[in-house]
Each structure stands twice: as structure tokens, then as C-alpha cells.
Amino acid sequence: MTGYFAHIEDESIKNNNFRKVLYTGKFSQLVVMSLLPGEEIGEEVHDYVDQFFRFEVGEGKAILDGEEVLFAADDVVIIPAGVKHNIINTSVSETLKLYTIYSPANHPEGTVHATQAEAMEAEKAEHH
């Protein structure tokens, strides 16, 4: 099939990896993520990448250039290129399930990082 098709809510909910790339196109990339209670993506800046987040399960906090926004399931956060940001699961018991779209792609095609520690180690070598 040209392109990609899936029920994104199901893909997001069943994912237990910190990060898993589902599809990489010429100008965008679809990634599912799972953050354990209290876990965060980690503060970062993508100088040339816009990022869209959709939260399927859980609640948390997004920090964009120091401004905090609280979110819950079914909410969306868009982060323009050049904005320092972090996504934090503020729950003490519920795993945060989400998907994100990078435009353009930000990770090597087929990337799977089971844990945040694994992701951080890999990004030292591959991060754009």
C-alpha cells in the first residue's frame, strides 16, 4: 500500500514503547509514544521540525518556551519549530498514550525505543 493506514487510537493505546515510529514519509513522520506515570519526554528543541501531539489516554503538562499547558485525553498540542518544549505525564498511576507527527521526519525510519533511557542514548548519535 502506498502511504499508511491504521486506527491511530488503537495503535496509540496498545503501544508500550517509549517511542515507536509507525510511518515515515517524505515530509512527515507518525510516531506513537507511551510515558509512564511521572515520566517526561525531556526538554528539547527541534530547530527545523514542527510537531503535533494528540493525547489518547491520560493527562499531563506541556511546557512550551516556559509556558505550561495542562492537557487530557483528546487534546492536541502543536509545537512550532524552534520552541523549547517538554511533555510530562503528571499522573501517579496512569500511563500517558499519545501519537505525534513530526514535519519533516525526526527519527530514522523504523525506530523503536522501548524506554526513555534507550531513546536518550540513541538520540546522542542520531538526533536532528
Helices and strands as residue ranges (DSSP letters): H 8-14, E 19-24, E 29-35, E 50-57, E 59-64, E 67-72, E 76-79, E 85-89, E 96-103, E 112-113, H 116-126
